């Protein structure tokens, strides 16, 4: 699980992903958050409530679930991922992702919200 400062920043800035927290306020064991005390919290019980200032740090499987519903079967989904990631890695500004969580967050933001991570300004930007 990525708990790096970069991933925390990417998650904090991904407002669309943080909106999932309305469904996620009741956490499950194994979920992660970054809290106001600047601590990484791994949820130990299924009923923990997040505070408004907490940042949800979705795991790779949770990010993948966000896009599975858009594809009729696994093979079309895999084809889309391969094509998108191949094209995505050709963009110079986005070659500095260091974990699968960062990669999948970037993929979700691109596919669902048409946004790319700007590493220099540390924010998500709408694709023109």
MOZIQUI-V369761 format. One record per helix or strand of 3 or more residues. SS is the DSSP state (alpha for helix, beta for strand). FROM is the first residue (numbers start at 0). TO is the last residue. Records with the same first field share a line. If there is no record, write none. Layout:
SS: FROM-TO, FROM-TO
This chain:
alpha: 4-12, 14-17, 20-23, 59-67, 73-87, 91-93, 99-112
beta: 31-33, 39-41, 114-117, 122-125
